Amino acid sequence: MEYKESYSDRRKKPNSSLYIILAVVLLAIGGVSWFAMSRIADDGNNSSANNPPVVSDNRQYDDGISEGDEYEGNGSSYNEGTVPSPNGGNNSMPTEDKVTNEPYSSEKSENIENTPVVYSMPVEGKIIKDFSDTTLQYSKTFSDMRLHTGVDIACKEGTSVSACSDGTVIEIELNTSMGNVVTIDHKNGIIAKYASINNITVEKGSSIKAGDIIGTVSAIPSECNDEAHLHLEVYKNEKAVDPVSALGFK
């Protein structure tokens, strides 16, 4: 009996030529893919050789805080003493422990206490009787010779009397010989007694400035026969001294 292959059986058999074509296509696709990946790898190597690597998840900002780090104020590790530089290093900035107390100028400041004090005349007028603590001078009022521990500055009664310098009123008293006496501590060991003062405008403990009016001139009981004047006594370190020399009057 002769066996004959039916048409349906031939359709069920796979065609070998189809497999060959499919194999060729797959090989071609694989070759192209391999060539493309090789070019991408070469380009990546060349690019990394010319450019520095970029770290995208930890960029440094100008304020020194990295992306992803949370600034927590005083509790953070942020170093306030450094600032990032373009080349990746740190430029040191002065911190509190680096600050010095060097003076702006090398010249020493002038000591205020040693600054010369300028004194002014309490009234305008000429000196009609000088200071004398060793030589006796004639007194017209008592008609005798006696010491004169101050200076007499000629002026009319009622003339305003001003303080020679800054100071503090330490005493106001009525003296039977000198009338109303205002005593002012002008510091630096200088104490001045102004006599005889009428219409007193200050009180004990008052702080005054140079030129402040303390009262007006009135007649002095123990020098009433002399020309109208202001009697001024100066004590330096509790010793009577010549007001002209001590205060620099001319």
MIDOSE-1310 file (N, C-alpha, C; in nm, 2 decimals, decimal comma, always signed):
residues 250
meyk	+0,09/-0,12/+0,00/+0,00/+0,00/+0,00/+0,09/+0,12/+0,00; +0,07/+0,22/-0,09/+0,15/+0,34/-0,11/+0,10/+0,45/-0,02; +0,20/+0,50/+0,06/+0,17/+0,60/+0,15/+0,18/+0,74/+0,08; +0,08/+0,82/+0,09/+0,08/+0,95/+0,03/+0,05/+1,05/+0,14
esys	+0,14/+1,15/+0,14/+0,12/+1,26/+0,24/+0,01/+1,35/+0,20; -0,08/+1,37/+0,29/-0,19/+1,46/+0,26/-0,15/+1,60/+0,27; -0,23/+1,69/+0,22/-0,21/+1,83/+0,22/-0,21/+1,89/+0,36; -0,30/+1,84/+0,44/-0,31/+1,88/+0,58/-0,19/+1,85/+0,66
drrk	-0,13/+1,73/+0,63/-0,01/+1,69/+0,71/+0,11/+1,78/+0,67; +0,11/+1,82/+0,54/+0,22/+1,91/+0,50/+0,21/+2,05/+0,57; +0,10/+2,10/+0,60/+0,08/+2,23/+0,66/+0,12/+2,22/+0,81; +0,11/+2,11/+0,87/+0,15/+2,10/+1,01/+0,30/+2,09/+1,03
kpns	+0,38/+2,06/+0,92/+0,52/+2,05/+0,94/+0,58/+2,19/+0,94; +0,67/+2,22/+1,03/+0,74/+2,35/+1,03/+0,83/+2,37/+0,91; +0,83/+2,50/+0,86/+0,92/+2,53/+0,75/+1,05/+2,57/+0,80; +1,16/+2,50/+0,76/+1,30/+2,53/+0,81/+1,35/+2,66/+0,77
slyi	+1,31/+2,71/+0,66/+1,35/+2,84/+0,61/+1,31/+2,96/+0,70; +1,19/+2,95/+0,76/+1,14/+3,05/+0,85/+1,24/+3,07/+0,97; +1,28/+2,95/+1,03/+1,37/+2,96/+1,14/+1,51/+3,02/+1,10; +1,55/+2,99/+0,98/+1,68/+3,05/+0,94/+1,67/+3,20/+0,93
ilav	+1,56/+3,25/+0,88/+1,54/+3,40/+0,86/+1,53/+3,46/+1,00; +1,45/+3,40/+1,09/+1,44/+3,46/+1,23/+1,57/+3,46/+1,30; +1,66/+3,36/+1,28/+1,79/+3,36/+1,35/+1,88/+3,47/+1,30; +1,87/+3,49/+1,17/+1,95/+3,60/+1,11/+1,91/+3,74/+1,16
vlla	+1,78/+3,76/+1,17/+1,73/+3,89/+1,22/+1,77/+3,91/+1,37; +1,76/+3,81/+1,45/+1,80/+3,82/+1,59/+1,95/+3,85/+1,60; +2,03/+3,79/+1,52/+2,18/+3,81/+1,52/+2,21/+3,96/+1,48; +2,13/+4,01/+1,38/+2,16/+4,14/+1,34/+2,12/+4,24/+1,45
iggv	+2,01/+4,22/+1,51/+1,96/+4,31/+1,62/+2,07/+4,31/+1,74; +2,12/+4,19/+1,77/+2,22/+4,18/+1,88/+2,34/+4,25/+1,84; +2,38/+4,24/+1,71/+2,51/+4,31/+1,67/+2,49/+4,46/+1,68; +2,38/+4,51/+1,64/+2,36/+4,65/+1,64/+2,36/+4,70/+1,79
swfa	+2,29/+4,63/+1,88/+2,28/+4,67/+2,02/+2,42/+4,67/+2,08; +2,50/+4,57/+2,05/+2,63/+4,56/+2,11/+2,72/+4,68/+2,06; +2,71/+4,71/+1,94/+2,79/+4,83/+1,88/+2,74/+4,96/+1,95; +2,61/+4,97/+1,97/+2,56/+5,10/+2,03/+2,61/+5,11/+2,17
msri	+2,60/+5,00/+2,25/+2,65/+5,01/+2,39/+2,80/+5,03/+2,40; +2,87/+4,98/+2,31/+3,02/+5,01/+2,31/+3,05/+5,15/+2,29; +2,97/+5,22/+2,19/+2,99/+5,36/+2,17/+2,96/+5,45/+2,29; +2,85/+5,41/+2,36/+2,80/+5,49/+2,48/+2,90/+5,47/+2,59
addg	+2,96/+5,35/+2,61/+3,06/+5,33/+2,71/+3,19/+5,42/+2,68; +3,23/+5,42/+2,55/+3,35/+5,50/+2,52/+3,32/+5,65/+2,54; +3,21/+5,70/+2,50/+3,18/+5,84/+2,52/+3,17/+5,87/+2,67; +3,12/+5,78/+2,76/+3,12/+5,81/+2,90/+3,26/+5,82/+2,96
nnss	+3,35/+5,73/+2,91/+3,49/+5,73/+2,96/+3,56/+5,86/+2,92; +3,54/+5,91/+2,80/+3,60/+6,03/+2,75/+3,55/+6,15/+2,83; +3,42/+6,15/+2,86/+3,36/+6,27/+2,93/+3,41/+6,27/+3,07; +3,42/+6,16/+3,14/+3,47/+6,16/+3,28/+3,62/+6,20/+3,29
annp	+3,69/+6,18/+3,18/+3,84/+6,21/+3,19/+3,86/+6,36/+3,18; +3,76/+6,43/+3,11/+3,78/+6,58/+3,10/+3,70/+6,66/+3,20; +3,60/+6,61/+3,27/+3,52/+6,68/+3,36/+3,52/+6,62/+3,50; +3,52/+6,70/+3,60/+3,51/+6,64/+3,74/+3,38/+6,58/+3,76
pvvs	+3,38/+6,48/+3,85/+3,25/+6,41/+3,88/+3,15/+6,50/+3,95; +3,03/+6,49/+3,92/+2,92/+6,57/+3,98/+2,84/+6,49/+4,08; +2,84/+6,54/+4,20/+2,76/+6,47/+4,30/+2,63/+6,54/+4,32; +2,52/+6,48/+4,27/+2,39/+6,54/+4,26/+2,32/+6,54/+4,40
dnrq	+2,35/+6,45/+4,49/+2,27/+6,44/+4,61/+2,34/+6,50/+4,73; +2,45/+6,58/+4,71/+2,52/+6,64/+4,82/+2,58/+6,77/+4,78; +2,51/+6,86/+4,71/+2,57/+6,98/+4,66/+2,59/+7,08/+4,77; +2,70/+7,15/+4,77/+2,73/+7,25/+4,87/+2,68/+7,39/+4,83
yddg	+2,60/+7,45/+4,91/+2,55/+7,59/+4,88/+2,64/+7,69/+4,94; +2,62/+7,82/+4,90/+2,70/+7,93/+4,95/+2,70/+7,95/+5,10; +2,59/+7,91/+5,16/+2,58/+7,93/+5,30/+2,64/+7,82/+5,39; +2,71/+7,72/+5,32/+2,78/+7,62/+5,39/+2,69/+7,50/+5,43
iseg	+2,56/+7,50/+5,40/+2,47/+7,39/+5,44/+2,45/+7,30/+5,32; +2,47/+7,17/+5,33/+2,45/+7,08/+5,22/+2,31/+7,04/+5,20; +2,27/+7,02/+5,07/+2,14/+6,98/+5,04/+2,11/+6,85/+5,11; +1,99/+6,84/+5,17/+1,96/+6,72/+5,24/+1,99/+6,73/+5,39
deye	+2,07/+6,83/+5,43/+2,10/+6,85/+5,57/+2,00/+6,95/+5,63; +1,95/+6,93/+5,74/+1,85/+7,03/+5,80/+1,93/+7,11/+5,90; +1,92/+7,25/+5,88/+1,98/+7,34/+5,97/+1,91/+7,35/+6,10; +1,98/+7,32/+6,21/+1,91/+7,31/+6,34/+1,96/+7,42/+6,44
gngs	+2,00/+7,53/+6,38/+2,04/+7,64/+6,47/+2,17/+7,61/+6,55; +2,17/+7,64/+6,68/+2,29/+7,62/+6,76/+2,33/+7,47/+6,77; +2,24/+7,38/+6,75/+2,27/+7,24/+6,77/+2,32/+7,18/+6,65; +2,33/+7,24/+6,53/+2,38/+7,18/+6,41/+2,53/+7,18/+6,41
syne	+2,59/+7,10/+6,31/+2,73/+7,10/+6,30/+2,79/+7,20/+6,20; +2,70/+7,30/+6,17/+2,74/+7,40/+6,07/+2,85/+7,48/+6,14; +2,97/+7,49/+6,07/+3,08/+7,57/+6,12/+3,08/+7,71/+6,08; +3,05/+7,80/+6,17/+3,03/+7,94/+6,14/+3,17/+8,01/+6,11
gtvp	+3,28/+7,94/+6,14/+3,41/+8,00/+6,12/+3,47/+7,98/+5,99; +3,40/+7,90/+5,90/+3,45/+7,88/+5,76/+3,35/+7,91/+5,66; +3,40/+7,94/+5,54/+3,31/+7,96/+5,42/+3,36/+7,88/+5,31; +3,28/+7,81/+5,24/+3,32/+7,72/+5,12/+3,38/+7,81/+5,01
spng	+3,50/+7,77/+4,96/+3,56/+7,84/+4,85/+3,53/+7,77/+4,72; +3,54/+7,84/+4,60/+3,51/+7,77/+4,48/+3,58/+7,65/+4,45; +3,71/+7,64/+4,50/+3,79/+7,52/+4,47/+3,77/+7,40/+4,57; +3,66/+7,42/+4,65/+3,63/+7,31/+4,74/+3,69/+7,32/+4,88
gnns	+3,79/+7,42/+4,90/+3,85/+7,43/+5,03/+3,77/+7,53/+5,12; +3,82/+7,56/+5,23/+3,76/+7,65/+5,33/+3,84/+7,77/+5,35; +3,78/+7,89/+5,34/+3,85/+8,01/+5,37/+3,82/+8,05/+5,51; +3,92/+8,05/+5,59/+3,90/+8,08/+5,74/+3,86/+8,22/+5,76
mpte	+3,76/+8,23/+5,85/+3,71/+8,36/+5,89/+3,74/+8,37/+6,04; +3,76/+8,50/+6,09/+3,79/+8,51/+6,23/+3,67/+8,48/+6,32; +3,69/+8,39/+6,42/+3,59/+8,36/+6,51/+3,62/+8,43/+6,64; +3,53/+8,41/+6,74/+3,54/+8,49/+6,86/+3,67/+8,47/+6,93
dkvt	+3,72/+8,34/+6,93/+3,84/+8,31/+7,00/+3,96/+8,37/+6,93; +3,95/+8,42/+6,80/+4,06/+8,47/+6,73/+4,06/+8,62/+6,73; +3,96/+8,69/+6,79/+3,95/+8,83/+6,79/+4,04/+8,89/+6,90; +4,12/+8,98/+6,87/+4,21/+9,04/+6,97/+4,16/+9,18/+7,01
nepy	+4,21/+9,23/+7,12/+4,17/+9,36/+7,17/+4,28/+9,47/+7,14; +4,34/+9,45/+7,03/+4,44/+9,55/+6,99/+4,38/+9,69/+6,97; +4,45/+9,79/+7,03/+4,39/+9,93/+7,01/+4,40/+9,97/+6,87; +4,31/+10,06/+6,83/+4,31/+10,11/+6,69/+4,44/+10,19/+6,66
ssek	+4,49/+10,26/+6,76/+4,61/+10,34/+6,74/+4,71/+10,29/+6,84; +4,84/+10,30/+6,80/+4,95/+10,26/+6,89/+4,97/+10,37/+6,99; +4,92/+10,49/+6,97/+4,94/+10,60/+7,06/+4,86/+10,58/+7,19; +4,91/+10,61/+7,30/+4,84/+10,59/+7,43/+4,74/+10,71/+7,44
seni	+4,62/+10,67/+7,49/+4,53/+10,78/+7,51/+4,57/+10,86/+7,63; +4,54/+10,99/+7,62/+4,58/+11,09/+7,72/+4,50/+11,07/+7,85; +4,57/+11,07/+7,96/+4,50/+11,05/+8,09/+4,43/+11,17/+8,12; +4,30/+11,16/+8,14/+4,21/+11,27/+8,17/+4,25/+11,34/+8,30
entp	+4,29/+11,26/+8,40/+4,33/+11,32/+8,52/+4,45/+11,41/+8,51; +4,54/+11,38/+8,42/+4,66/+11,46/+8,40/+4,65/+11,57/+8,30; +4,53/+11,59/+8,24/+4,51/+11,70/+8,15/+4,50/+11,83/+8,23; +4,58/+11,93/+8,19/+4,58/+12,05/+8,26/+4,45/+12,12/+8,26
vvys	+4,41/+12,17/+8,38/+4,28/+12,24/+8,39/+4,30/+12,38/+8,38; +4,21/+12,45/+8,30/+4,22/+12,59/+8,27/+4,12/+12,66/+8,37; +4,17/+12,75/+8,45/+4,09/+12,82/+8,55/+4,07/+12,97/+8,49; +3,95/+13,02/+8,53/+3,92/+13,15/+8,48/+3,90/+13,24/+8,60
mpve	+3,92/+13,37/+8,58/+3,90/+13,47/+8,69/+3,75/+13,47/+8,73; +3,72/+13,48/+8,86/+3,58/+13,48/+8,90/+3,51/+13,61/+8,87; +3,59/+13,72/+8,87/+3,54/+13,85/+8,83/+3,64/+13,92/+8,74; +3,60/+14,02/+8,67/+3,69/+14,10/+8,59/+3,74/+14,22/+8,67
gkii	+3,87/+14,23/+8,68/+3,93/+14,34/+8,76/+4,08/+14,32/+8,79; +4,14/+14,42/+8,84/+4,28/+14,41/+8,87/+4,30/+14,36/+9,01; +4,41/+14,30/+9,04/+4,44/+14,26/+9,18/+4,50/+14,37/+9,25; +4,43/+14,41/+9,36/+4,47/+14,53/+9,44/+4,55/+14,49/+9,57
kdfs	+4,55/+14,37/+9,60/+4,63/+14,32/+9,72/+4,67/+14,17/+9,69; +4,80/+14,15/+9,70/+4,85/+14,02/+9,67/+4,84/+13,92/+9,79; +4,88/+13,80/+9,76/+4,88/+13,69/+9,86/+5,01/+13,70/+9,94; +5,00/+13,68/+10,06/+5,12/+13,68/+10,15/+5,10/+13,60/+10,27
dttl	+5,17/+13,49/+10,29/+5,16/+13,40/+10,40/+5,28/+13,41/+10,49; +5,38/+13,50/+10,45/+5,50/+13,52/+10,54/+5,53/+13,66/+10,56; +5,50/+13,75/+10,47/+5,52/+13,89/+10,48/+5,40/+13,97/+10,52; +5,41/+14,05/+10,62/+5,29/+14,13/+10,67/+5,26/+14,24/+10,58
qysk	+5,13/+14,27/+10,56/+5,08/+14,38/+10,48/+4,99/+14,47/+10,56; +4,99/+14,60/+10,52/+4,91/+14,69/+10,60/+4,76/+14,68/+10,57; +4,68/+14,69/+10,68/+4,54/+14,68/+10,67/+4,48/+14,82/+10,71; +4,41/+14,87/+10,61/+4,35/+15,00/+10,63/+4,23/+14,99/+10,73
tfsd	+4,17/+14,88/+10,73/+4,05/+14,87/+10,82/+4,10/+14,86/+10,97; +4,21/+14,78/+11,00/+4,25/+14,77/+11,13/+4,38/+14,86/+11,17; +4,42/+14,92/+11,06/+4,54/+15,01/+11,08/+4,66/+14,93/+11,14; +4,69/+14,82/+11,09/+4,80/+14,74/+11,14/+4,86/+14,65/+11,03
mrlh	+4,96/+14,57/+11,06/+5,02/+14,49/+10,97/+4,98/+14,34/+11,00; +4,94/+14,27/+10,89/+4,89/+14,14/+10,91/+4,91/+14,06/+10,78; +4,90/+13,92/+10,80/+4,91/+13,84/+10,68/+4,79/+13,85/+10,59; +4,80/+13,82/+10,46/+4,69/+13,82/+10,37/+4,69/+13,69/+10,29
tgvd	+4,61/+13,59/+10,33/+4,62/+13,46/+10,27/+4,52/+13,44/+10,15; +4,51/+13,55/+10,07/+4,43/+13,54/+9,95/+4,47/+13,66/+9,86; +4,39/+13,68/+9,76/+4,41/+13,80/+9,67/+4,28/+13,88/+9,66; +4,29/+14,01/+9,65/+4,17/+14,09/+9,64/+4,16/+14,14/+9,49
iack	+4,05/+14,11/+9,43/+4,03/+14,15/+9,29/+3,92/+14,26/+9,29; +3,97/+14,38/+9,24/+3,88/+14,50/+9,24/+3,76/+14,48/+9,15; +3,64/+14,52/+9,20/+3,52/+14,52/+9,13/+3,41/+14,59/+9,21; +3,30/+14,63/+9,14/+3,19/+14,70/+9,21/+3,11/+14,60/+9,29
egts	+3,05/+14,65/+9,40/+2,95/+14,56/+9,47/+2,83/+14,53/+9,38; +2,79/+14,40/+9,40/+2,68/+14,36/+9,31/+2,73/+14,29/+9,19; +2,86/+14,29/+9,16/+2,91/+14,22/+9,04/+2,89/+14,07/+9,06; +2,85/+14,00/+8,95/+2,83/+13,86/+8,96/+2,96/+13,78/+8,97
vsac	+2,97/+13,68/+9,06/+3,09/+13,60/+9,08/+3,06/+13,46/+9,02; +3,16/+13,42/+8,93/+3,15/+13,29/+8,87/+3,25/+13,19/+8,92; +3,22/+13,07/+8,91/+3,32/+12,96/+8,95/+3,44/+12,96/+8,86; +3,55/+12,94/+8,92/+3,68/+12,94/+8,85/+3,69/+12,82/+8,76
sdgt	+3,63/+12,71/+8,80/+3,63/+12,58/+8,72/+3,52/+12,49/+8,77; +3,51/+12,37/+8,71/+3,42/+12,27/+8,76/+3,44/+12,23/+8,90; +3,34/+12,20/+8,97/+3,36/+12,15/+9,11/+3,23/+12,12/+9,18; +3,25/+12,11/+9,31/+3,14/+12,08/+9,40/+3,14/+12,17/+9,52
viei	+3,03/+12,23/+9,55/+3,02/+12,32/+9,67/+3,02/+12,23/+9,80; +3,12/+12,25/+9,88/+3,14/+12,17/+10,00/+3,10/+12,24/+10,13; +3,09/+12,38/+10,12/+3,06/+12,45/+10,24/+3,00/+12,59/+10,20; +2,90/+12,64/+10,28/+2,85/+12,77/+10,27/+2,84/+12,82/+10,41
elnt	+2,91/+12,92/+10,45/+2,91/+12,96/+10,59/+2,92/+13,12/+10,60; +2,87/+13,16/+10,72/+2,88/+13,31/+10,75/+2,99/+13,32/+10,85; +3,09/+13,40/+10,80/+3,21/+13,43/+10,88/+3,21/+13,57/+10,93; +3,23/+13,60/+11,06/+3,22/+13,74/+11,11/+3,33/+13,83/+11,05
smgn	+3,44/+13,77/+11,00/+3,54/+13,85/+10,95/+3,53/+13,86/+10,80; +3,49/+13,75/+10,73/+3,49/+13,75/+10,58/+3,35/+13,75/+10,52; +3,24/+13,76/+10,60/+3,11/+13,76/+10,55/+3,07/+13,62/+10,50; +2,98/+13,61/+10,41/+2,93/+13,48/+10,35/+3,04/+13,42/+10,26
vvti	+3,09/+13,30/+10,30/+3,20/+13,24/+10,22/+3,14/+13,11/+10,16; +3,16/+13,10/+10,02/+3,13/+12,98/+9,95/+3,26/+12,91/+9,92; +3,26/+12,78/+9,97/+3,38/+12,70/+9,95/+3,35/+12,59/+9,84; +3,44/+12,59/+9,74/+3,42/+12,49/+9,63/+3,54/+12,40/+9,61
dhkn	+3,52/+12,27/+9,60/+3,62/+12,18/+9,57/+3,63/+12,17/+9,42; +3,74/+12,22/+9,37/+3,77/+12,22/+9,22/+3,85/+12,09/+9,18; +3,86/+12,00/+9,27/+3,93/+11,87/+9,24/+4,08/+11,90/+9,22; +4,15/+11,79/+9,20/+4,30/+11,79/+9,18/+4,36/+11,86/+9,30
giia	+4,30/+11,85/+9,42/+4,35/+11,90/+9,54/+4,33/+12,05/+9,56; +4,26/+12,11/+9,47/+4,23/+12,26/+9,47/+4,10/+12,29/+9,53; +4,10/+12,37/+9,64/+3,98/+12,42/+9,71/+3,99/+12,57/+9,71; +3,88/+12,64/+9,67/+3,87/+12,78/+9,66/+3,76/+12,84/+9,76
kyas	+3,80/+12,95/+9,83/+3,70/+13,02/+9,91/+3,67/+13,15/+9,85; +3,54/+13,18/+9,82/+3,50/+13,30/+9,76/+3,43/+13,38/+9,88; +3,48/+13,51/+9,90/+3,42/+13,59/+10,01/+3,43/+13,74/+9,96; +3,34/+13,82/+10,00/+3,21/+13,79/+10,07/+3,10/+13,79/+9,96
inni	+3,02/+13,68/+9,97/+2,92/+13,66/+9,86/+2,78/+13,69/+9,91; +2,71/+13,77/+9,83/+2,57/+13,80/+9,86/+2,48/+13,73/+9,75; +2,35/+13,72/+9,77/+2,26/+13,66/+9,68/+2,31/+13,53/+9,62; +2,35/+13,44/+9,71/+2,40/+13,31/+9,68/+2,30/+13,22/+9,60
tvek	+2,35/+13,17/+9,49/+2,26/+13,09/+9,40/+2,29/+12,94/+9,40; +2,38/+12,90/+9,49/+2,41/+12,75/+9,50/+2,39/+12,71/+9,64; +2,39/+12,58/+9,66/+2,38/+12,53/+9,80/+2,49/+12,42/+9,82; +2,50/+12,38/+9,94/+2,60/+12,28/+9,97/+2,57/+12,15/+9,90
gssi	+2,67/+12,09/+9,84/+2,65/+11,97/+9,76/+2,62/+11,99/+9,61; +2,60/+12,11/+9,57/+2,58/+12,14/+9,43/+2,70/+12,11/+9,34; +2,67/+12,05/+9,23/+2,78/+12,03/+9,13/+2,77/+12,15/+9,03; +2,88/+12,21/+9,00/+2,88/+12,33/+8,92/+2,99/+12,32/+8,81
kagd	+2,97/+12,40/+8,71/+3,06/+12,40/+8,59/+3,13/+12,54/+8,59; +3,25/+12,54/+8,52/+3,32/+12,66/+8,51/+3,24/+12,77/+8,46; +3,24/+12,89/+8,52/+3,16/+13,00/+8,47/+3,02/+13,01/+8,53; +2,98/+12,91/+8,61/+2,85/+12,92/+8,67/+2,85/+13,03/+8,78
iigt	+2,74/+13,11/+8,78/+2,73/+13,22/+8,88/+2,69/+13,16/+9,02; +2,77/+13,20/+9,12/+2,74/+13,15/+9,25/+2,69/+13,26/+9,34; +2,69/+13,39/+9,30/+2,63/+13,50/+9,38/+2,69/+13,63/+9,33; +2,68/+13,73/+9,42/+2,73/+13,86/+9,38/+2,83/+13,91/+9,49
vsai	+2,91/+14,01/+9,45/+3,01/+14,07/+9,55/+2,94/+14,16/+9,65; +2,98/+14,15/+9,77/+2,94/+14,24/+9,88/+3,06/+14,28/+9,96; +3,04/+14,38/+10,05/+3,15/+14,44/+10,13/+3,20/+14,33/+10,23; +3,33/+14,33/+10,25/+3,39/+14,23/+10,34/+3,41/+14,31/+10,48
psec	+3,36/+14,25/+10,59/+3,37/+14,32/+10,72/+3,52/+14,36/+10,76; +3,61/+14,26/+10,74/+3,75/+14,29/+10,78/+3,83/+14,37/+10,68; +3,77/+14,40/+10,57/+3,84/+14,48/+10,46/+3,75/+14,59/+10,41; +3,66/+14,64/+10,50/+3,56/+14,73/+10,45/+3,62/+14,87/+10,41
ndea	+3,73/+14,90/+10,46/+3,79/+15,03/+10,42/+3,87/+15,03/+10,29; +3,89/+14,91/+10,24/+3,96/+14,89/+10,11/+3,86/+14,91/+10,00; +3,92/+14,93/+9,88/+3,84/+14,94/+9,76/+3,75/+14,82/+9,74; +3,62/+14,84/+9,69/+3,53/+14,73/+9,67/+3,60/+14,62/+9,59
hlhl	+3,59/+14,49/+9,64/+3,66/+14,39/+9,57/+3,60/+14,25/+9,61; +3,65/+14,14/+9,54/+3,62/+14,01/+9,58/+3,75/+13,95/+9,64; +3,73/+13,89/+9,76/+3,84/+13,82/+9,83/+3,84/+13,67/+9,79; +3,95/+13,63/+9,73/+3,96/+13,48/+9,69/+4,08/+13,42/+9,76
evyk	+4,05/+13,31/+9,82/+4,16/+13,22/+9,88/+4,16/+13,09/+9,82; +4,28/+13,03/+9,80/+4,30/+12,90/+9,73/+4,38/+12,81/+9,82; +4,34/+12,69/+9,84/+4,41/+12,59/+9,92/+4,44/+12,47/+9,83; +4,57/+12,43/+9,83/+4,61/+12,31/+9,76/+4,67/+12,21/+9,86
neka	+4,60/+12,09/+9,86/+4,63/+11,99/+9,96/+4,63/+12,05/+10,10; +4,52/+12,13/+10,13/+4,49/+12,19/+10,26/+4,59/+12,29/+10,30; +4,67/+12,34/+10,21/+4,77/+12,45/+10,24/+4,74/+12,57/+10,16; +4,73/+12,69/+10,23/+4,71/+12,82/+10,15/+4,82/+12,84/+10,05
vdpv	+4,78/+12,87/+9,93/+4,87/+12,90/+9,82/+4,83/+13,03/+9,75; +4,92/+13,08/+9,67/+4,89/+13,20/+9,59/+4,79/+13,17/+9,48; +4,67/+13,23/+9,48/+4,58/+13,19/+9,37/+4,63/+13,23/+9,23; +4,71/+13,33/+9,22/+4,77/+13,37/+9,09/+4,85/+13,26/+9,03
salg	+4,94/+13,20/+9,12/+5,03/+13,09/+9,08/+4,95/+12,96/+9,06; +4,87/+12,93/+9,16/+4,80/+12,80/+9,16/+4,70/+12,79/+9,05; +4,63/+12,90/+9,01/+4,52/+12,89/+8,91/+4,57/+12,95/+8,78; +4,69/+13,00/+8,77/+4,75/+13,05/+8,65/+4,69/+13,18/+8,60
fk	+4,65/+13,27/+8,70/+4,60/+13,40/+8,67/+4,71/+13,49/+8,62; +4,68/+13,58/+8,53/+4,79/+13,68/+8,49/+4,75/+13,82/+8,53
